[in-house]
Amino acid sequence: MLESALDRLAERILSFDEASLSSLLDKYKARMERFESTKEWERAVIIFFIINAVRAKNHIFNEQLIRQREMRPEKTTKGKPDLHLVK
């Protein structure tokens, strides 16, 4: 039950736009830095780290895409082109 709840939560978070989340980062960072022994402070900390988790995930994802593109061999057309006679 816990795993399925976390999975649903992750799915919802992944549907959020990173730019929209990032625009809230400073708000929750400031809230987190003003410690209070309250549930609101605890939620602010969790939200701050969720936003950073999405940003980190996207950074890793983009780096991997770039690395994969760089590793693909480029097709070069040395010699005769690969053409077939059609009648």
Backbone atoms as SQL, in Angstrom:
CREATE TABLE atoms (id INTEGER PRIMARY KEY, chain TEXT, resi INTEGER, resn TEXT, atom TEXT, x REAL, y REAL, z REAL);
INSERT INTO atoms VALUES
  (1, 'A', 1, 'MET', 'N', 0.814, -1.189, 0.000),
  (2, 'A', 1, 'MET', 'CA', 0.000, 0.000, 0.000),
  (3, 'A', 1, 'MET', 'C', 0.868, 1.269, 0.000),
  (4, 'A', 2, 'LEU', 'N', 1.920, 1.256, 0.798),
  (5, 'A', 2, 'LEU', 'CA', 2.811, 2.407, 0.863),
  (6, 'A', 2, 'LEU', 'C', 3.502, 2.631, -0.475),
  (7, 'A', 3, 'GLU', 'N', 3.970, 1.549, -1.087),
  (8, 'A', 3, 'GLU', 'CA', 4.652, 1.679, -2.380),
  (9, 'A', 3, 'GLU', 'C', 3.723, 2.222, -3.448),
  (10, 'A', 4, 'SER', 'N', 2.493, 1.757, -3.464),
  (11, 'A', 4, 'SER', 'CA', 1.558, 2.245, -4.488),
  (12, 'A', 4, 'SER', 'C', 1.223, 3.712, -4.250),
  (13, 'A', 5, 'ALA', 'N', 1.131, 4.132, -3.000),
  (14, 'A', 5, 'ALA', 'CA', 0.878, 5.546, -2.695),
  (15, 'A', 5, 'ALA', 'C', 2.058, 6.403, -3.158),
  (16, 'A', 6, 'LEU', 'N', 3.276, 5.930, -2.914),
  (17, 'A', 6, 'LEU', 'CA', 4.465, 6.664, -3.358),
  (18, 'A', 6, 'LEU', 'C', 4.545, 6.704, -4.881),
  (19, 'A', 7, 'ASP', 'N', 4.179, 5.616, -5.517),
  (20, 'A', 7, 'ASP', 'CA', 4.188, 5.558, -6.972),
  (21, 'A', 7, 'ASP', 'C', 3.202, 6.568, -7.558),
  (22, 'A', 8, 'ARG', 'N', 2.008, 6.653, -6.990),
  (23, 'A', 8, 'ARG', 'CA', 1.012, 7.624, -7.460),
  (24, 'A', 8, 'ARG', 'C', 1.498, 9.052, -7.226),
  (25, 'A', 9, 'LEU', 'N', 2.124, 9.268, -6.084),
  (26, 'A', 9, 'LEU', 'CA', 2.670, 10.586, -5.770),
  (27, 'A', 9, 'LEU', 'C', 3.755, 10.970, -6.781),
  (28, 'A', 10, 'ALA', 'N', 4.653, 10.052, -7.074),
  (29, 'A', 10, 'ALA', 'CA', 5.707, 10.308, -8.054),
  (30, 'A', 10, 'ALA', 'C', 5.119, 10.605, -9.425),
  (31, 'A', 11, 'GLU', 'N', 4.096, 9.878, -9.809),
  (32, 'A', 11, 'GLU', 'CA', 3.453, 10.098, -11.107),
  (33, 'A', 11, 'GLU', 'C', 2.854, 11.499, -11.182),
  (34, 'A', 12, 'ARG', 'N', 2.226, 11.944, -10.124),
  (35, 'A', 12, 'ARG', 'CA', 1.658, 13.304, -10.096),
  (36, 'A', 12, 'ARG', 'C', 2.757, 14.353, -10.160),
  (37, 'A', 13, 'ILE', 'N', 3.836, 14.140, -9.430),
  (38, 'A', 13, 'ILE', 'CA', 4.934, 15.103, -9.416),
  (39, 'A', 13, 'ILE', 'C', 5.576, 15.191, -10.795),
  (40, 'A', 14, 'LEU', 'N', 5.722, 14.054, -11.469),
  (41, 'A', 14, 'LEU', 'CA', 6.312, 14.053, -12.807),
  (42, 'A', 14, 'LEU', 'C', 5.446, 14.796, -13.820),
  (43, 'A', 15, 'SER', 'N', 4.172, 14.953, -13.535),
  (44, 'A', 15, 'SER', 'CA', 3.300, 15.675, -14.469),
  (45, 'A', 15, 'SER', 'C', 3.429, 17.189, -14.320),
  (46, 'A', 16, 'PHE', 'N', 4.099, 17.660, -13.270),
  (47, 'A', 16, 'PHE', 'CA', 4.289, 19.091, -13.069),
  (48, 'A', 16, 'PHE', 'C', 5.407, 19.619, -13.958),
  (49, 'A', 17, 'ASP', 'N', 5.270, 20.849, -14.377),
  (50, 'A', 17, 'ASP', 'CA', 6.263, 21.519, -15.200),
  (51, 'A', 17, 'ASP', 'C', 7.424, 21.995, -14.331),
  (52, 'A', 18, 'GLU', 'N', 8.670, 21.684, -14.756),
  (53, 'A', 18, 'GLU', 'CA', 9.839, 22.064, -13.958),
  (54, 'A', 18, 'GLU', 'C', 9.936, 23.573, -13.780),
  (55, 'A', 19, 'ALA', 'N', 9.625, 24.333, -14.813),
  (56, 'A', 19, 'ALA', 'CA', 9.727, 25.793, -14.712),
  (57, 'A', 19, 'ALA', 'C', 8.753, 26.328, -13.658),
  (58, 'A', 20, 'SER', 'N', 7.559, 25.785, -13.632),
  (59, 'A', 20, 'SER', 'CA', 6.579, 26.214, -12.625),
  (60, 'A', 20, 'SER', 'C', 7.045, 25.845, -11.232),
  (61, 'A', 21, 'LEU', 'N', 7.583, 24.637, -11.088),
  (62, 'A', 21, 'LEU', 'CA', 8.097, 24.215, -9.786),
  (63, 'A', 21, 'LEU', 'C', 9.268, 25.087, -9.362),
  (64, 'A', 22, 'SER', 'N', 10.175, 25.359, -10.277),
  (65, 'A', 22, 'SER', 'CA', 11.362, 26.148, -9.950),
  (66, 'A', 22, 'SER', 'C', 11.004, 27.564, -9.519),
  (67, 'A', 23, 'SER', 'N', 9.902, 28.079, -10.043),
  (68, 'A', 23, 'SER', 'CA', 9.496, 29.426, -9.649),
  (69, 'A', 23, 'SER', 'C', 9.088, 29.487, -8.176),
  (70, 'A', 24, 'LEU', 'N', 8.790, 28.339, -7.604),
  (71, 'A', 24, 'LEU', 'CA', 8.396, 28.275, -6.185),
  (72, 'A', 24, 'LEU', 'C', 9.567, 27.962, -5.258),
  (73, 'A', 25, 'LEU', 'N', 10.718, 27.667, -5.834),
  (74, 'A', 25, 'LEU', 'CA', 11.859, 27.215, -5.037),
  (75, 'A', 25, 'LEU', 'C', 12.279, 28.222, -3.973),
  (76, 'A', 26, 'ASP', 'N', 12.412, 29.487, -4.342),
  (77, 'A', 26, 'ASP', 'CA', 12.850, 30.499, -3.376),
  (78, 'A', 26, 'ASP', 'C', 11.858, 30.651, -2.225),
  (79, 'A', 27, 'LYS', 'N', 10.572, 30.567, -2.540),
  (80, 'A', 27, 'LYS', 'CA', 9.544, 30.682, -1.508),
  (81, 'A', 27, 'LYS', 'C', 9.713, 29.590, -0.448),
  (82, 'A', 28, 'TYR', 'N', 9.873, 28.350, -0.907),
  (83, 'A', 28, 'TYR', 'CA', 9.976, 27.246, 0.044),
  (84, 'A', 28, 'TYR', 'C', 11.336, 27.176, 0.712),
  (85, 'A', 29, 'LYS', 'N', 12.366, 27.660, 0.038),
  (86, 'A', 29, 'LYS', 'CA', 13.686, 27.722, 0.667),
  (87, 'A', 29, 'LYS', 'C', 13.648, 28.709, 1.834),
  (88, 'A', 30, 'ALA', 'N', 13.067, 29.879, 1.598),
  (89, 'A', 30, 'ALA', 'CA', 12.960, 30.889, 2.663),
  (90, 'A', 30, 'ALA', 'C', 12.123, 30.352, 3.819),
  (91, 'A', 31, 'ARG', 'N', 11.040, 29.679, 3.492),
  (92, 'A', 31, 'ARG', 'CA', 10.160, 29.117, 4.533),
  (93, 'A', 31, 'ARG', 'C', 10.904, 28.049, 5.333),
  (94, 'A', 32, 'MET', 'N', 11.684, 27.237, 4.645),
  (95, 'A', 32, 'MET', 'CA', 12.428, 26.168, 5.293),
  (96, 'A', 32, 'MET', 'C', 13.503, 26.736, 6.218),
  (97, 'A', 33, 'GLU', 'N', 14.123, 27.831, 5.801),
  (98, 'A', 33, 'GLU', 'CA', 15.198, 28.420, 6.594),
  (99, 'A', 33, 'GLU', 'C', 14.703, 29.068, 7.889),
  (100, 'A', 34, 'ARG', 'N', 13.419, 29.373, 7.956),
  (101, 'A', 34, 'ARG', 'CA', 12.832, 29.925, 9.195),
  (102, 'A', 34, 'ARG', 'C', 12.214, 28.772, 9.993),
  (103, 'A', 35, 'PHE', 'N', 13.046, 28.095, 10.741),
  (104, 'A', 35, 'PHE', 'CA', 12.587, 26.907, 11.457),
  (105, 'A', 35, 'PHE', 'C', 11.478, 27.227, 12.449),
  (106, 'A', 36, 'GLU', 'N', 10.467, 26.395, 12.409),
  (107, 'A', 36, 'GLU', 'CA', 9.389, 26.393, 13.395),
  (108, 'A', 36, 'GLU', 'C', 9.016, 24.933, 13.611),
  (109, 'A', 37, 'SER', 'N', 8.616, 24.625, 14.771),
  (110, 'A', 37, 'SER', 'CA', 8.207, 23.260, 15.074),
  (111, 'A', 37, 'SER', 'C', 6.731, 23.082, 14.701),
  (112, 'A', 38, 'THR', 'N', 6.451, 23.182, 13.386),
  (113, 'A', 38, 'THR', 'CA', 5.066, 23.086, 12.908),
  (114, 'A', 38, 'THR', 'C', 4.987, 22.159, 11.697),
  (115, 'A', 39, 'LYS', 'N', 3.788, 21.708, 11.425),
  (116, 'A', 39, 'LYS', 'CA', 3.546, 20.876, 10.241),
  (117, 'A', 39, 'LYS', 'C', 3.768, 21.684, 8.961),
  (118, 'A', 40, 'GLU', 'N', 3.457, 22.981, 8.998),
  (119, 'A', 40, 'GLU', 'CA', 3.664, 23.828, 7.822),
  (120, 'A', 40, 'GLU', 'C', 5.146, 23.895, 7.459),
  (121, 'A', 41, 'TRP', 'N', 6.008, 24.007, 8.464),
  (122, 'A', 41, 'TRP', 'CA', 7.451, 24.035, 8.209),
  (123, 'A', 41, 'TRP', 'C', 7.899, 22.693, 7.629),
  (124, 'A', 42, 'GLU', 'N', 7.400, 21.603, 8.196),
  (125, 'A', 42, 'GLU', 'CA', 7.761, 20.273, 7.695),
  (126, 'A', 42, 'GLU', 'C', 7.345, 20.109, 6.236),
  (127, 'A', 43, 'ARG', 'N', 6.137, 20.568, 5.889),
  (128, 'A', 43, 'ARG', 'CA', 5.675, 20.486, 4.505),
  (129, 'A', 43, 'ARG', 'C', 6.551, 21.331, 3.586),
  (130, 'A', 44, 'ALA', 'N', 6.964, 22.505, 4.046),
  (131, 'A', 44, 'ALA', 'CA', 7.829, 23.369, 3.243),
  (132, 'A', 44, 'ALA', 'C', 9.152, 22.669, 2.927),
  (133, 'A', 45, 'VAL', 'N', 9.703, 21.966, 3.905),
  (134, 'A', 45, 'VAL', 'CA', 10.956, 21.233, 3.691),
  (135, 'A', 45, 'VAL', 'C', 10.754, 20.139, 2.641),
  (136, 'A', 46, 'ILE', 'N', 9.677, 19.388, 2.771),
  (137, 'A', 46, 'ILE', 'CA', 9.394, 18.312, 1.813),
  (138, 'A', 46, 'ILE', 'C', 9.194, 18.888, 0.412),
  (139, 'A', 47, 'ILE', 'N', 8.439, 19.967, 0.297),
  (140, 'A', 47, 'ILE', 'CA', 8.194, 20.589, -1.005),
  (141, 'A', 47, 'ILE', 'C', 9.491, 21.085, -1.615),
  (142, 'A', 48, 'PHE', 'N', 10.345, 21.718, -0.805),
  (143, 'A', 48, 'PHE', 'CA', 11.630, 22.208, -1.285),
  (144, 'A', 48, 'PHE', 'C', 12.449, 21.061, -1.891),
  (145, 'A', 49, 'PHE', 'N', 12.504, 19.943, -1.201),
  (146, 'A', 49, 'PHE', 'CA', 13.301, 18.826, -1.702),
  (147, 'A', 49, 'PHE', 'C', 12.639, 18.110, -2.872),
  (148, 'A', 50, 'ILE', 'N', 11.330, 18.115, -2.942),
  (149, 'A', 50, 'ILE', 'CA', 10.648, 17.556, -4.117),
  (150, 'A', 50, 'ILE', 'C', 11.005, 18.365, -5.353),
  (151, 'A', 51, 'ILE', 'N', 10.949, 19.693, -5.230),
  (152, 'A', 51, 'ILE', 'CA', 11.299, 20.555, -6.364),
  (153, 'A', 51, 'ILE', 'C', 12.735, 20.286, -6.793),
  (154, 'A', 52, 'ASN', 'N', 13.647, 20.199, -5.842),
  (155, 'A', 52, 'ASN', 'CA', 15.042, 19.916, -6.185),
  (156, 'A', 52, 'ASN', 'C', 15.214, 18.525, -6.779),
  (157, 'A', 53, 'ALA', 'N', 14.421, 17.573, -6.335),
  (158, 'A', 53, 'ALA', 'CA', 14.498, 16.220, -6.894),
  (159, 'A', 53, 'ALA', 'C', 14.096, 16.224, -8.366),
  (160, 'A', 54, 'VAL', 'N', 13.051, 16.960, -8.702),
  (161, 'A', 54, 'VAL', 'CA', 12.612, 17.050, -10.101),
  (162, 'A', 54, 'VAL', 'C', 13.695, 17.722, -10.943),
  (163, 'A', 55, 'ARG', 'N', 14.286, 18.784, -10.417),
  (164, 'A', 55, 'ARG', 'CA', 15.354, 19.472, -11.143),
  (165, 'A', 55, 'ARG', 'C', 16.564, 18.554, -11.347),
  (166, 'A', 56, 'ALA', 'N', 16.937, 17.801, -10.316),
  (167, 'A', 56, 'ALA', 'CA', 18.073, 16.880, -10.420),
  (168, 'A', 56, 'ALA', 'C', 17.769, 15.770, -11.424),
  (169, 'A', 57, 'LYS', 'N', 16.565, 15.244, -11.372),
  (170, 'A', 57, 'LYS', 'CA', 16.163, 14.189, -12.313),
  (171, 'A', 57, 'LYS', 'C', 16.255, 14.690, -13.745),
  (172, 'A', 58, 'ASN', 'N', 15.756, 15.892, -14.003),
  (173, 'A', 58, 'ASN', 'CA', 15.799, 16.453, -15.352),
  (174, 'A', 58, 'ASN', 'C', 17.229, 16.728, -15.802),
  (175, 'A', 59, 'HIS', 'N', 18.068, 17.169, -14.901),
  (176, 'A', 59, 'HIS', 'CA', 19.473, 17.413, -15.232),
  (177, 'A', 59, 'HIS', 'C', 20.166, 16.111, -15.637),
  (178, 'A', 60, 'ILE', 'N', 19.974, 15.069, -14.848),
  (179, 'A', 60, 'ILE', 'CA', 20.572, 13.761, -15.155),
  (180, 'A', 60, 'ILE', 'C', 20.024, 13.230, -16.479),
  (181, 'A', 61, 'PHE', 'N', 18.724, 13.350, -16.668),
  (182, 'A', 61, 'PHE', 'CA', 18.077, 12.879, -17.891),
  (183, 'A', 61, 'PHE', 'C', 18.674, 13.576, -19.111),
  (184, 'A', 62, 'ASN', 'N', 18.789, 14.900, -19.055),
  (185, 'A', 62, 'ASN', 'CA', 19.334, 15.654, -20.186),
  (186, 'A', 62, 'ASN', 'C', 20.798, 15.315, -20.448),
  (187, 'A', 63, 'GLU', 'N', 21.585, 15.149, -19.393),
  (188, 'A', 63, 'GLU', 'CA', 22.985, 14.755, -19.569),
  (189, 'A', 63, 'GLU', 'C', 23.096, 13.405, -20.264),
  (190, 'A', 64, 'GLN', 'N', 22.250, 12.473, -19.885),
  (191, 'A', 64, 'GLN', 'CA', 22.284, 11.147, -20.493),
  (192, 'A', 64, 'GLN', 'C', 21.889, 11.200, -21.967),
  (193, 'A', 65, 'LEU', 'N', 20.890, 12.017, -22.300),
  (194, 'A', 65, 'LEU', 'CA', 20.504, 12.154, -23.710),
  (195, 'A', 65, 'LEU', 'C', 21.652, 12.708, -24.533),
  (196, 'A', 66, 'ILE', 'N', 22.323, 13.715, -24.006),
  (197, 'A', 66, 'ILE', 'CA', 23.469, 14.295, -24.713),
  (198, 'A', 66, 'ILE', 'C', 24.565, 13.256, -24.882),
  (199, 'A', 67, 'ARG', 'N', 24.853, 12.508, -23.841),
  (200, 'A', 67, 'ARG', 'CA', 25.903, 11.487, -23.903),
  (201, 'A', 67, 'ARG', 'C', 25.551, 10.416, -24.937),
  (202, 'A', 68, 'GLN', 'N', 24.293, 10.012, -24.977),
  (203, 'A', 68, 'GLN', 'CA', 23.885, 9.001, -25.954),
  (204, 'A', 68, 'GLN', 'C', 24.023, 9.514, -27.381),
  (205, 'A', 69, 'ARG', 'N', 23.663, 10.772, -27.599),
  (206, 'A', 69, 'ARG', 'CA', 23.794, 11.351, -28.943),
  (207, 'A', 69, 'ARG', 'C', 25.249, 11.417, -29.374),
  (208, 'A', 70, 'GLU', 'N', 26.125, 11.743, -28.440),
  (209, 'A', 70, 'GLU', 'CA', 27.550, 11.834, -28.757),
  (210, 'A', 70, 'GLU', 'C', 28.154, 10.478, -29.068),
  (211, 'A', 71, 'MET', 'N', 27.595, 9.410, -28.513),
  (212, 'A', 71, 'MET', 'CA', 28.152, 8.075, -28.707),
  (213, 'A', 71, 'MET', 'C', 27.668, 7.427, -29.990),
  (214, 'A', 72, 'ARG', 'N', 26.599, 7.945, -30.592),
  (215, 'A', 72, 'ARG', 'CA', 26.085, 7.367, -31.838),
  (216, 'A', 72, 'ARG', 'C', 27.055, 7.639, -32.969),
  (217, 'A', 73, 'PRO', 'N', 27.346, 6.616, -33.755),
  (218, 'A', 73, 'PRO', 'CA', 28.229, 6.847, -34.904),
  (219, 'A', 73, 'PRO', 'C', 27.496, 7.683, -35.954),
  (220, 'A', 74, 'GLU', 'N', 28.214, 8.631, -36.515),
  (221, 'A', 74, 'GLU', 'CA', 27.626, 9.471, -37.560),
  (222, 'A', 74, 'GLU', 'C', 27.684, 8.730, -38.883),
  (223, 'A', 75, 'LYS', 'N', 26.620, 8.850, -39.645),
  (224, 'A', 75, 'LYS', 'CA', 26.596, 8.229, -40.962),
  (225, 'A', 75, 'LYS', 'C', 27.342, 9.143, -41.925),
  (226, 'A', 76, 'THR', 'N', 28.319, 8.583, -42.560),
  (227, 'A', 76, 'THR', 'CA', 29.065, 9.352, -43.553),
  (228, 'A', 76, 'THR', 'C', 28.827, 8.738, -44.917),
  (229, 'A', 77, 'THR', 'N', 28.832, 9.560, -45.914),
  (230, 'A', 77, 'THR', 'CA', 28.595, 9.075, -47.269),
  (231, 'A', 77, 'THR', 'C', 29.903, 9.098, -48.050),
  (232, 'A', 78, 'LYS', 'N', 30.803, 8.202, -47.662),
  (233, 'A', 78, 'LYS', 'CA', 32.067, 8.068, -48.383),
  (234, 'A', 78, 'LYS', 'C', 31.849, 7.094, -49.535),
  (235, 'A', 79, 'GLY', 'N', 32.425, 7.409, -50.659),
  (236, 'A', 79, 'GLY', 'CA', 32.281, 6.526, -51.804),
  (237, 'A', 79, 'GLY', 'C', 30.955, 6.750, -52.491),
  (238, 'A', 80, 'LYS', 'N', 30.419, 5.671, -53.060),
  (239, 'A', 80, 'LYS', 'CA', 29.174, 5.765, -53.807),
  (240, 'A', 80, 'LYS', 'C', 27.992, 5.861, -52.843),
  (241, 'A', 81, 'PRO', 'N', 27.010, 6.646, -53.187),
  (242, 'A', 81, 'PRO', 'CA', 25.806, 6.703, -52.351),
  (243, 'A', 81, 'PRO', 'C', 25.031, 5.410, -52.467),
  (244, 'A', 82, 'ASP', 'N', 24.256, 5.099, -51.477),
  (245, 'A', 82, 'ASP', 'CA', 23.475, 3.852, -51.419),
  (246, 'A', 82, 'ASP', 'C', 22.168, 4.064, -52.193),
  (247, 'A', 83, 'LEU', 'N', 22.274, 3.991, -53.524),
  (248, 'A', 83, 'LEU', 'CA', 21.118, 4.208, -54.382),
  (249, 'A', 83, 'LEU', 'C', 20.814, 2.928, -55.167),
  (250, 'A', 84, 'HIS', 'N', 19.559, 2.753, -55.495),
  (251, 'A', 84, 'HIS', 'CA', 19.130, 1.584, -56.271),
  (252, 'A', 84, 'HIS', 'C', 18.435, 2.067, -57.546),
  (253, 'A', 85, 'LEU', 'N', 18.671, 1.370, -58.639),
  (254, 'A', 85, 'LEU', 'CA', 18.050, 1.709, -59.919),
  (255, 'A', 85, 'LEU', 'C', 16.597, 1.245, -59.890),
  (256, 'A', 86, 'VAL', 'N', 15.712, 2.194, -60.167),
  (257, 'A', 86, 'VAL', 'CA', 14.275, 1.875, -60.224),
  (258, 'A', 86, 'VAL', 'C', 13.816, 2.051, -61.640),
  (259, 'A', 87, 'LYS', 'N', 13.144, 1.041, -62.203),
  (260, 'A', 87, 'LYS', 'CA', 12.666, 1.119, -63.594),
  (261, 'A', 87, 'LYS', 'C', 11.175, 1.247, -63.609);
